[in-house]
């Protein structure tokens, strides 16, 4: 049974994780600095501000952390506004949930302006009753607050509010809080897939995307 759906955004609805690994390298190339090949992997777990401090020290840059962060966000913002795409089958599932009158919310660790920009261009903003960010909530996805607030906004009980997540730690948080989880494959978290599959009520893997959701739901019965 599904009475509500809460979607993570980056890596779950949007095929956007690569830009976060590439943005710093693109910024450096734009100012005439050749980045190391594995820079994206090094910076991936850092905030933009931490990454800016790292590249200043690593490459001896004269730019400030604020200037670098602004440059990186400009690259990312342009990608969201003009290039980012939905994950395969995501649009079809959103439309079907909408037609079935199942309310939806987005719950993201990302920036609201980026999400709104992408959702508007991709014409999916209309599907979401609420967009929540961890900044709004004041807690990250290592705590379940954002999921409970989303479920409350949808007037949907946790036990039948499905949470769609690609991140293992976030999926684990939702599952531990009593939400059924649909694990979504993303290549950025390849090493976590077995664990994600293990805790998911439905797993949308590399070979089974959103278009398989209802079939997988039936197979659970």
C-alpha positions as a Markdown table, in Angstrom:
| # | Residue | x | y | z |
|---|---|---|---|---|
| 1 | Unk | 0.0 | 0.0 | 0.0 |
| 2 | Unk | 1.2 | 3.5 | -0.8 |
| 3 | Unk | -0.5 | 6.6 | 0.5 |
| 4 | Unk | 2.4 | 9.1 | -0.1 |
| 5 | Unk | 5.8 | 9.3 | -1.7 |
| 6 | Unk | 8.9 | 11.2 | -0.6 |
| 7 | Unk | 11.7 | 11.5 | -3.2 |
| 8 | Unk | 15.3 | 12.5 | -2.6 |
| 9 | Unk | 16.5 | 14.6 | -5.5 |
| 10 | Unk | 20.1 | 14.3 | -6.4 |
| 11 | Unk | 21.0 | 10.8 | -7.6 |
| 12 | Unk | 17.4 | 9.7 | -7.1 |
| 13 | Unk | 15.2 | 11.8 | -9.3 |
| 14 | Unk | 17.9 | 13.8 | -11.0 |
| 15 | Unk | 20.9 | 12.4 | -12.8 |
| 16 | Unk | 23.0 | 15.1 | -11.2 |
| 17 | Unk | 25.7 | 13.5 | -9.1 |
| 18 | Unk | 28.4 | 13.8 | -11.8 |
| 19 | Unk | 28.4 | 17.6 | -11.9 |
| 20 | Unk | 29.2 | 17.7 | -8.2 |
| 21 | Unk | 32.3 | 15.6 | -8.9 |
| 22 | Unk | 33.2 | 17.6 | -12.0 |
| 23 | Unk | 32.4 | 21.2 | -11.1 |
| 24 | Unk | 35.7 | 22.0 | -9.3 |
| 25 | Unk | 37.7 | 20.5 | -12.2 |
| 26 | Unk | 35.7 | 22.6 | -14.6 |
| 27 | Unk | 36.3 | 25.7 | -12.5 |
| 28 | Unk | 40.1 | 25.1 | -12.3 |
| 29 | Unk | 40.3 | 24.6 | -16.1 |
| 30 | Unk | 38.4 | 27.8 | -16.5 |
| 31 | Unk | 41.1 | 29.7 | -14.7 |
| 32 | Unk | 43.9 | 27.9 | -16.5 |
| 33 | Unk | 44.8 | 25.3 | -13.9 |
| 34 | Unk | 45.0 | 21.6 | -14.9 |
| 35 | Unk | 43.3 | 19.5 | -12.1 |
| 36 | Unk | 44.4 | 16.1 | -11.1 |
| 37 | Unk | 42.3 | 13.3 | -12.6 |
| 38 | Unk | 41.0 | 12.1 | -9.2 |
| 39 | Unk | 40.0 | 15.5 | -7.9 |
| 40 | Unk | 36.3 | 14.8 | -8.0 |
| 41 | Unk | 36.8 | 11.7 | -5.9 |
| 42 | Unk | 38.8 | 13.6 | -3.3 |
| 43 | Unk | 36.3 | 16.5 | -3.0 |
| 44 | Unk | 33.2 | 14.4 | -3.2 |
| 45 | Unk | 32.8 | 14.0 | 0.6 |
| 46 | Unk | 33.6 | 17.6 | 1.3 |
| 47 | Unk | 31.3 | 20.7 | 1.4 |
| 48 | Unk | 31.9 | 23.3 | -1.3 |
| 49 | Unk | 33.7 | 25.5 | 1.3 |
| 50 | Unk | 36.0 | 22.6 | 2.4 |
| 51 | Unk | 36.7 | 21.8 | -1.2 |
| 52 | Unk | 37.6 | 25.4 | -1.9 |
| 53 | Unk | 40.0 | 25.4 | 0.9 |
| 54 | Unk | 41.6 | 22.2 | -0.4 |
| 55 | Unk | 42.1 | 23.5 | -3.9 |
| 56 | Unk | 43.6 | 26.8 | -2.7 |
| 57 | Unk | 46.2 | 24.9 | -0.7 |
| 58 | Unk | 46.7 | 22.1 | -3.4 |
| 59 | Unk | 47.1 | 24.5 | -6.3 |
| 60 | Unk | 48.4 | 27.6 | -4.6 |
| 61 | Unk | 45.4 | 29.7 | -5.8 |
| 62 | Unk | 45.1 | 33.4 | -5.1 |
| 63 | Unk | 41.3 | 33.3 | -5.2 |
| 64 | Unk | 39.4 | 33.3 | -1.9 |
| 65 | Unk | 37.3 | 30.5 | -0.7 |
| 66 | Unk | 34.2 | 32.7 | -1.4 |
| 67 | Unk | 35.3 | 33.4 | -5.0 |
| 68 | Unk | 35.9 | 29.7 | -5.7 |
| 69 | Unk | 32.6 | 28.6 | -4.1 |
| 70 | Unk | 30.8 | 31.2 | -6.2 |
| 71 | Unk | 32.5 | 30.0 | -9.3 |
| 72 | Unk | 31.7 | 26.4 | -8.6 |
| 73 | Unk | 28.0 | 27.2 | -7.8 |
| 74 | Unk | 27.8 | 29.1 | -11.0 |
| 75 | Unk | 28.8 | 26.0 | -13.0 |
| 76 | Unk | 26.5 | 23.8 | -11.0 |
| 77 | Unk | 23.6 | 26.3 | -11.3 |
| 78 | Unk | 24.0 | 26.4 | -15.1 |
| 79 | Unk | 23.9 | 22.6 | -15.2 |
| 80 | Unk | 20.7 | 22.4 | -13.2 |
| 81 | Unk | 19.1 | 25.3 | -15.2 |
| 82 | Unk | 20.0 | 23.9 | -18.6 |
| 83 | Unk | 21.2 | 20.3 | -18.7 |
| 84 | Unk | 20.3 | 18.0 | -15.8 |
| 85 | Unk | 17.9 | 15.2 | -16.8 |
| 86 | Unk | 15.5 | 13.0 | -14.8 |
| 87 | Unk | 16.6 | 9.4 | -14.0 |
| 88 | Unk | 15.2 | 6.9 | -16.5 |
| 89 | Unk | 11.5 | 6.3 | -16.0 |
| 90 | Unk | 11.2 | 8.9 | -13.2 |
| 91 | Unk | 8.9 | 11.2 | -15.2 |
| 92 | Unk | 6.5 | 8.3 | -15.9 |
| 93 | Unk | 6.3 | 7.2 | -12.3 |
| 94 | Unk | 5.7 | 10.8 | -11.1 |
| 95 | Unk | 2.8 | 11.1 | -13.6 |
| 96 | Unk | 1.3 | 7.8 | -12.6 |
| 97 | Unk | 1.5 | 8.6 | -8.9 |
| 98 | Unk | -0.2 | 11.9 | -9.7 |
| 99 | Unk | -2.9 | 10.2 | -11.7 |
| 100 | Unk | -3.5 | 7.8 | -8.8 |
| 101 | Unk | -3.9 | 10.9 | -6.5 |
| 102 | Unk | -0.9 | 9.8 | -4.4 |
| 103 | Unk | 0.6 | 13.0 | -2.9 |
| 104 | Unk | 4.3 | 13.5 | -3.3 |
| 105 | Unk | 7.1 | 15.6 | -1.6 |
| 106 | Unk | 10.8 | 16.1 | -2.2 |
| 107 | Unk | 13.3 | 15.8 | 0.6 |
| 108 | Unk | 16.8 | 17.0 | -0.3 |
| 109 | Unk | 20.2 | 17.8 | 1.1 |
| 110 | Unk | 20.6 | 20.1 | -1.9 |
| 111 | Unk | 20.0 | 23.7 | -2.5 |
| 112 | Unk | 16.3 | 24.8 | -2.9 |
| 113 | Unk | 17.1 | 27.2 | -5.8 |
| 114 | Unk | 18.8 | 24.5 | -7.8 |
| 115 | Unk | 16.0 | 22.0 | -7.2 |
| 116 | Unk | 13.3 | 24.6 | -8.2 |
| 117 | Unk | 15.3 | 25.5 | -11.3 |
| 118 | Unk | 15.6 | 22.0 | -12.5 |
| 119 | Unk | 12.0 | 20.9 | -11.6 |
| 120 | Unk | 10.6 | 24.0 | -13.4 |
| 121 | Unk | 12.5 | 23.3 | -16.6 |
| 122 | Unk | 11.7 | 19.6 | -16.5 |
| 123 | Unk | 8.0 | 20.4 | -15.8 |
| 124 | Unk | 7.8 | 18.2 | -12.7 |
| 125 | Unk | 7.3 | 20.9 | -10.0 |
| 126 | Unk | 3.5 | 20.4 | -10.4 |
| 127 | Unk | 3.8 | 16.9 | -8.9 |
| 128 | Unk | 5.1 | 18.0 | -5.5 |
| 129 | Unk | 3.0 | 19.2 | -2.7 |
| 130 | Unk | 6.1 | 20.1 | -0.7 |
| 131 | Unk | 9.8 | 20.5 | -1.2 |
| 132 | Unk | 11.8 | 20.2 | 2.0 |
| 133 | Unk | 15.6 | 20.8 | 2.4 |
| 134 | Unk | 17.8 | 19.8 | 5.3 |
| 135 | Unk | 18.5 | 23.5 | 5.7 |
| 136 | Unk | 14.7 | 24.1 | 6.3 |
| 137 | Unk | 14.6 | 21.3 | 8.8 |
| 138 | Unk | 17.9 | 22.1 | 10.6 |
| 139 | Unk | 18.9 | 18.4 | 10.6 |
| 140 | Unk | 20.6 | 16.2 | 8.0 |
| 141 | Unk | 19.4 | 12.8 | 6.8 |
| 142 | Unk | 21.2 | 11.0 | 9.5 |
| 143 | Unk | 18.0 | 12.0 | 11.5 |
| 144 | Unk | 14.5 | 11.1 | 10.3 |
| 145 | Unk | 12.9 | 14.5 | 10.9 |
| 146 | Unk | 12.8 | 15.5 | 7.2 |
| 147 | Unk | 10.9 | 12.3 | 6.4 |
| 148 | Unk | 8.4 | 12.8 | 9.2 |
| 149 | Unk | 7.8 | 16.4 | 8.2 |
| 150 | Unk | 7.3 | 15.3 | 4.6 |
| 151 | Unk | 4.8 | 12.6 | 5.6 |
| 152 | Unk | 2.9 | 15.1 | 7.8 |
| 153 | Unk | 2.7 | 17.6 | 4.8 |
| 154 | Unk | 1.2 | 14.7 | 2.7 |
| 155 | Unk | -1.1 | 13.7 | 5.5 |
| 156 | Unk | 0.2 | 10.2 | 5.0 |
| 157 | Unk | 1.3 | 7.7 | 7.8 |
| 158 | Unk | 4.9 | 6.7 | 7.8 |
| 159 | Unk | 4.2 | 3.0 | 7.3 |
| 160 | Unk | 2.6 | 3.6 | 3.9 |
| 161 | Unk | 4.7 | 6.6 | 2.9 |
| 162 | Unk | 7.4 | 5.3 | 0.5 |
| 163 | Unk | 10.8 | 7.0 | 0.6 |
| 164 | Unk | 12.9 | 6.9 | -2.6 |
| 165 | Unk | 16.6 | 7.2 | -1.9 |
| 166 | Unk | 19.9 | 6.5 | -3.6 |
| 167 | Unk | 22.0 | 7.2 | -0.6 |
| 168 | Unk | 22.6 | 4.3 | 1.7 |
| 169 | Unk | 22.8 | 6.3 | 5.0 |
| 170 | Unk | 19.6 | 8.2 | 4.2 |
| 171 | Unk | 17.8 | 5.1 | 3.2 |
| 172 | Unk | 18.9 | 3.5 | 6.4 |
| 173 | Unk | 17.6 | 6.4 | 8.4 |
| 174 | Unk | 14.2 | 6.3 | 6.7 |
| 175 | Unk | 13.9 | 2.5 | 7.1 |
| 176 | Unk | 14.8 | 2.6 | 10.8 |
| 177 | Unk | 12.1 | 5.2 | 11.3 |
| 178 | Unk | 9.4 | 2.9 | 9.8 |
| 179 | Unk | 9.2 | 4.1 | 6.3 |
| 180 | Unk | 9.2 | 1.6 | 3.4 |
| 181 | Unk | 12.2 | 2.4 | 1.2 |
| 182 | Unk | 12.6 | 2.2 | -2.6 |
| 183 | Unk | 16.3 | 2.0 | -3.1 |
| 184 | Unk | 17.4 | 3.7 | -6.4 |
| 185 | Unk | 20.6 | 2.8 | -8.1 |
| 186 | Unk | 23.1 | 5.6 | -8.9 |
| 187 | Unk | 26.6 | 5.0 | -10.3 |
| 188 | Unk | 28.0 | 7.5 | -7.8 |
| 189 | Unk | 27.3 | 5.0 | -4.9 |
| 190 | Unk | 28.1 | 1.8 | -6.8 |
| 191 | Unk | 29.9 | 0.3 | -3.8 |
| 192 | Unk | 26.8 | 0.6 | -1.6 |
| 193 | Unk | 24.3 | -1.2 | -3.9 |
| 194 | Unk | 24.3 | -4.5 | -2.1 |
| 195 | Unk | 23.6 | -2.9 | 1.3 |
| 196 | Unk | 21.0 | -0.6 | -0.3 |
| 197 | Unk | 19.2 | -3.5 | -1.9 |
| 198 | Unk | 19.3 | -5.4 | 1.4 |
| 199 | Unk | 17.4 | -2.8 | 3.4 |
| 200 | Unk | 15.0 | -1.7 | 0.6 |
| 201 | Unk | 11.4 | -2.9 | 0.3 |
| 202 | Unk | 11.7 | -2.4 | -3.4 |
| 203 | Unk | 15.1 | -2.0 | -5.2 |
| 204 | Unk | 15.2 | -0.1 | -8.5 |
| 205 | Unk | 18.6 | -1.4 | -9.6 |
| 206 | Unk | 20.8 | -0.8 | -12.6 |
| 207 | Unk | 18.7 | -3.0 | -14.8 |
| 208 | Unk | 15.3 | -2.2 | -13.2 |
| 209 | Unk | 14.4 | 1.5 | -13.2 |
| 210 | Unk | 11.3 | 3.5 | -12.2 |
| 211 | Unk | 9.2 | 1.9 | -14.9 |
| 212 | Unk | 9.5 | -1.4 | -13.0 |
| 213 | Unk | 8.2 | 0.0 | -9.7 |
| 214 | Unk | 4.6 | -1.2 | -9.9 |
| 215 | Unk | 5.7 | -4.6 | -11.1 |
| 216 | Unk | 8.1 | -4.9 | -8.2 |
| 217 | Unk | 5.3 | -3.8 | -5.8 |
| 218 | Unk | 3.1 | -6.6 | -7.1 |
| 219 | Unk | 5.9 | -9.1 | -6.6 |
| 220 | Unk | 6.1 | -8.2 | -2.9 |
| 221 | Unk | 2.6 | -9.5 | -2.3 |
